[in-house]
Amino acid sequence: MATAADVRKLAMSLEGTTEHPHFERTAFKVRRIYATLAADGKSLNLNLTPEEQEFKTMLAPEVFTPIPNKWGTSGWTTVDLRAIGKAELKAALEMAWEHGRAKKA
């Protein structure tokens, strides 16, 4: 199980990350937003590719769920923090961070 404090610590350890308010969530951004933490600290939205999302949701559907809207079809994925370990959270955050720091095509 991971916590909101774990998310903050891991995200802020990634080079160039800054933390900002984003509607009712907290956003973690490098060049672009790559993750948003729910106000209740129970879930995290990550910017994955559609292929990464498909793999994660197939492998661990109790942890990863596509966001049920247009953002979800582009890869944004919800993580249930109560169902993910810290090592898996770190790997997923690093994956999203790579997308956040990449220049847009």
ABEGO torsion letter per residue (X at the ends): XBBAAAAAAAAAABBGBBBBBBEABBBBBBABBABBBBAAGABBBBBBBAAAAAAAAAABAAABBBBBBAAAAAGBBBBBAAABBAAAAAAAAAAAAAAAABBBX
